[in-house]
């Protein structure tokens, strides 16, 4: 569904990523790890065309990135759910309205999806927080709300950038369980994380491939994981 072949990205003339090849097949589960500043967030942005590669080929759902115009990118992003590290909520809107924003942007009135939204809130355990404002949420609640917003359009691929970075272990496991459940439903999942304990725990639940960015390149993680 998303394929990178020989992809590179340079920032201010300096190469951050070089010769990256990655295939996110239907139903696959990947972890992306590496030190801070290695380019994990940049790689995720290349996957959903927030950034354009400076070399190589990015293909999304069978279409080369250079052939996809602005309207095409907007349509394709409906098939990719992104959980940002900083959540990016509109703090003046209740949780339910924040989660429903992708529906609104796509021209689907949230009122017509009230039942589905209620089920989604229940699935992430936030039905009692539907009218709360984002600043009133705990860290775990914010991340679960961010996940709900990312999947409200029923995407084929979920990209999560350090989704457990600010959570305690119990809440990290809860979020991981939600992501593995989505994977069992056929969704492709790519999680960027520095938490090796989370990766080890996930590998007891799902067949996950672990990749590491090292010296600008993407390599398979060693057996130490």
Secondary structure in CASP SS format (residue, H / E / C, confidence):
PFRMAT SS
TARGET T0000
AUTHOR 0000-0000-0000
METHOD secondary structure of the structure
MODEL  1
X C 1.00
X E 1.00
X E 1.00
X E 1.00
X E 1.00
X E 1.00
X E 1.00
X E 1.00
X E 1.00
X E 1.00
X E 1.00
X C 1.00
X C 1.00
X E 1.00
X E 1.00
X E 1.00
X E 1.00
X E 1.00
X E 1.00
X E 1.00
X E 1.00
X E 1.00
X E 1.00
X E 1.00
X C 1.00
X C 1.00
X C 1.00
X C 1.00
X E 1.00
X E 1.00
X E 1.00
X E 1.00
X E 1.00
X C 1.00
X C 1.00
X C 1.00
X C 1.00
X C 1.00
X C 1.00
X H 1.00
X H 1.00
X H 1.00
X H 1.00
X H 1.00
X H 1.00
X H 1.00
X H 1.00
X C 1.00
X C 1.00
X C 1.00
X C 1.00
X C 1.00
X C 1.00
X C 1.00
X E 1.00
X E 1.00
X E 1.00
X E 1.00
X E 1.00
X E 1.00
X C 1.00
X C 1.00
X E 1.00
X E 1.00
X H 1.00
X H 1.00
X H 1.00
X C 1.00
X C 1.00
X H 1.00
X H 1.00
X H 1.00
X H 1.00
X H 1.00
X H 1.00
X H 1.00
X H 1.00
X C 1.00
X C 1.00
X E 1.00
X E 1.00
X E 1.00
X E 1.00
X C 1.00
X C 1.00
X C 1.00
X C 1.00
X C 1.00
X C 1.00
X C 1.00
X C 1.00
X C 1.00
X C 1.00
X E 1.00
X H 1.00
X H 1.00
X H 1.00
X H 1.00
X H 1.00
X H 1.00
X H 1.00
X H 1.00
X H 1.00
X H 1.00
X H 1.00
X C 1.00
X C 1.00
X C 1.00
X C 1.00
X H 1.00
X H 1.00
X H 1.00
X H 1.00
X H 1.00
X H 1.00
X H 1.00
X H 1.00
X H 1.00
X H 1.00
X H 1.00
X H 1.00
X H 1.00
X H 1.00
X C 1.00
X C 1.00
X C 1.00
X H 1.00
X H 1.00
X H 1.00
X C 1.00
X C 1.00
X C 1.00
X E 1.00
X H 1.00
X H 1.00
X H 1.00
X C 1.00
X C 1.00
X H 1.00
X H 1.00
X H 1.00
X H 1.00
X H 1.00
X H 1.00
X H 1.00
X H 1.00
X H 1.00
X H 1.00
X H 1.00
X H 1.00
X H 1.00
X C 1.00
X C 1.00
X C 1.00
X C 1.00
X C 1.00
X E 1.00
X E 1.00
X E 1.00
X E 1.00
X E 1.00
X C 1.00
X C 1.00
X C 1.00
X C 1.00
X C 1.00
X C 1.00
X C 1.00
X H 1.00
X H 1.00
X H 1.00
X H 1.00
X H 1.00
X H 1.00
X H 1.00
X H 1.00
X H 1.00
X H 1.00
X H 1.00
X H 1.00
X H 1.00
X H 1.00
X H 1.00
X H 1.00
X C 1.00
X C 1.00
X C 1.00
X E 1.00
X E 1.00
X E 1.00
X E 1.00
X E 1.00
X C 1.00
X C 1.00
X C 1.00
X H 1.00
X H 1.00
X H 1.00
X H 1.00
X H 1.00
X H 1.00
X H 1.00
X C 1.00
X C 1.00
X C 1.00
X C 1.00
X C 1.00
X C 1.00
X E 1.00
X E 1.00
X E 1.00
X E 1.00
X E 1.00
X E 1.00
X C 1.00
X C 1.00
X E 1.00
X E 1.00
X E 1.00
X E 1.00
X C 1.00
X C 1.00
X C 1.00
X C 1.00
X C 1.00
END
